[in-house]
Amino acid sequence: MRFDLLSLAAVASASILTPNVLPLIVRNPYLSTWLSHARDAPWENWPMFWTGAHVGFSVMASVPETGNVYPLLGRPHDSLPRQNRSYEVAFPEYLGATFDASTTNLTYRISGTSPSRFAQLTLSFLSPITPSSTFRQSIPAAYLTVIAEGCLDVNIYTDTNGEWVTGNRDNQVKWELRKSGHSGSSSSDTALKTWKVARVHEQLFTEFADRAEWGSLYFSAPADVHHQGGTSALLRQHFAEKGFLKNEVDKKFRRVMDEEPAFAFSKSFKLAGKKRGSCHQKRESVTFTFALVQDHVVQFARAKGLTHMKPLWQSYISTADKLITYHYDDFRTAAALARNYSDSLAQDAYNSGSQEYQDIAALSARQVLGATQFSGTPENTILFLKEISSNGNFQTVDVIFPAFPFFLYTNPKWLAYLLEPLLEHQLSGQYPNDYSMHDLGSHFPNATGHQDGNDEYMPVEECGNMLIMGLALANALRYDTEPAFVRAAAGDGAEALPTLDSNNNGEWQIYTSKYGIDLRDDESTTSTGRKAAEKWLARSYKLWEQWTGYLVRESLVPHNQLCTDDFAGWLANQTNLALKGIIGIKAMSEIADLVGKDDEAERYRDIAGSYMDKWQEYGISRDQTHAKLAYTWYGSWTTIYNLYADSLLCFHVPRDEDKSAPGLGRDGQKPIGQGNGGGGETFVPDRVYQMQSDWYHAVLQNYGLPLDSRHLYTKSDWEFFAAAVTGRKTRTEILTAVARWVNETVVDRPFTDLYETEGDGNFPGGISFMARPVVGGHFAFLALERACGGKAVEALRFLDEKPPAAVNVEEVLRGERHVGMAADTGWDDL
């Protein structure tokens, strides 16, 4: 199929940030390929898996006119002898990288024998984010489009190896070349060549070095390309000499690095004019696709028992072969939907912050979804999540929590799909504790639960997280905060899904259009809006109530325990943790109100209000300049990023706001957060916001806002949570510092959320977080701007009325330490 590929594939606008790593093919925890050392030329290093491990993936170009061979991606030139009569290895002019939320483009210029004869090559990688099409988002596949423009004939070569299907190079792999299209179901199917690669002996639900040890790679190209499978060095040498491949397959299956078997395609672009002195520029392109297909994606301890879960896409398309063809032919629609989202995000982020924020949000989007796996059915969709890099836990609540602003902004229903397995499992009685579980399993992809109750101990943290996210989702469902891109249509020329085949009965048509677009409440039989919010909350009311009971007992003065920042260690009386628990109780008052539990709503509202008064007494320094790290840790300070939830849930919208403001009261009039709280019109008083905004301005470091007074390291997700509820000047300073870190850090792994705010911005000693979905917290600004009908942000305008107050941090902390410790009484009973 011929597309206007320049307008669809190569659309990423100029990027002003220069991150050290860029996403190339990022769809789920196992299909995750990145450009390492992205500030260098792309041929200086091999692409990498998110762990930093080598991935066999290369691209080369050759020019018949000059005999030059150019590496474009990876180090295929290492396989080419230095002395050869047929060719010479040369290096192109690298014009740089650009990126948006779904696309990364690498652009090069290659010269011929005269200045007028040249070619510009773009490698355009598309991992489409499609908020209006959950089906498409569930497809474990991505695109590479090579675009050639100019007046020079150019040949393109690309290959992959067995490292895509195993993390252990000692494993044997098998492969075959498949041909499809024009002989089967639809005359519109593009004729394809596809390499299918898998382990000889797969191990279901097993990882090695974080890579899946089951599943097959499908590497596809149009049927008119040349192909060859065999020893990588021989393939590359043949292409360098001839400019094309042999169309043959080595059938000797072997280990990944035993005469390294590679699977390659080549394509020739005839751009040169017949007259060598003239140049009429031409443009041609070729698209390749990469899919990692697994018949079962995880095992999950459901209410009905341990279940092998199928991927969501199998509810729509019955076989992998049909999926590969559909996905290839769907490029135009997928690219257009992805561009719709990317453009909207770029505009929203620019308006919210700056060009730097636009780049940070774009850089974060694929990384969030790269930790997820869609499963279930169209009726009961589930989104599974891996806690990438930190410990591999399955469906970690305090990893979903920092990520959830991304889902509120992008598609709130996806947040419901994330919470669903946690609710189902705990409603079934398989978790024995009366607080929320930390995760569904100690390591992805095995959600086998913790029937002994011995998961990581974060009781206040996880109860607060679940209640806050539960109400935030209910607000989004009730007041339809979905942006326009969630309604994006498939457009002209979209590929229709098969209505029936051997593996489905067409039930997806109740929830999805024939073009794979999610049907909305006015187009489907599914209930949404107010009733959906009430129904969703009521189904799990037992859990909301149970967790709130725990918070009532334990959150005001938290005993010695972990919070989400577990790398910092156990600590009693944590000010920020207590705030989360208290806001969780407040959230429960609104949940109870929504489902018609008036007496319970009033009781929780009163408790939350009284706790808020005490929290201010316990947690704020005596001179009222900052929040302490812990109630009894005088001379300390902390980032109270949990304050963000107070604004996000509309608790900071004054009760005298216009009565048409969004709220979850059953009378349809009362704004959220109208109950008691903090002795004033809002739950957390203005002065707490102002105090922290001034403090953050005073303690900011070169690369950002430290997490607390113990260290100079920070968490980028919490920086954005905190910055979202500060004054404009402080917020801009924090954003600028994070952007400076992105440009200058030496960290050579996908966007870490934990780094030093001074020095070279490296990982803190001994802790290497990378590629984690928590960067969804970078969307905190955007989610807040959509909350409460825009009134959440309006309620914080007072923070911009004056510049940040001057604070002598050293003097304040020294004074607090001296006075506080001298007067430290009354805590022995707590």
Buried (B, 14 or more C-beta within 10 A) or exposed (E): BEBEBBEBBBBBBEBEBBBBBBBBBBBBBBBBBBBBBBEEBBBEBBBBBBBBEBBBBBBBBBBBBBBBBBBBBBBBBBBBEEEBEEBBBBBBEBBBBBBBBBBBBBBBBBBBEEEBBBBBBBBBBBBBBBBBBBBBBBBBBBBBBBBBBBBBBBBBBBBBBBBBBBBBBEBBBBBEBEEBBEEEEBEEBBEBBBBBBBBEEBBBBEBBEBBBBBBBBBBBBBBEBBBBBBBBBBBBBBBBBBBBBBEEBBEEEBBBBBBBBBBBBBBBBEBBBEEBEEBEEBBBBBBBBBBBBBEBBBBBBBEEEEBEBBBBBBBBBBEBBBBBBBBBBBBBBBBBBBBBBBBBBBEBBBEBBBBBBBBBBBBBBBBBBBBBBBBBBBEEBBBBBBBBBBBBBBBBBBBBBBBBBBBBBBBBBBBBBBBBBBBBBBBBEBBEBEBBBBBBBBBBBBBBBBEEEEBBBBBBBBBBBBBBBBBBBBBBBBBBBBBEBBEBBBEEEBBEBBEEBEBBEEEBBEBBBBBBBBBBBEEBEBBBEBEBBBEBBBEBBEBBBBBBBBBBEBBBBBEEBBBBBBBBEEBBBBBBBBBBBBBBBBBBBBBBBBBEBEEBBBBBBBBBBBBBBEBBEBBBBEEEBBBBBBBBBBBBBBBBBBBBBBBBBBBBBBBEBEEEBBBBBBEEEBBBBBBBBBEBBBBBBBEBBBBBBBBBBBBBBBBBBBBBBBBBBBBBBBBBBBBBBBBBBBBBBBBBBBBBBBBEBEBBBBBBBBBBBEEEBBBBEEEBBBBBBBBBBBBBBBBBBBBBBEBBBBBBEEBBEEEBEEBEBEEBBEBBBEBBEEEEEEEEEE
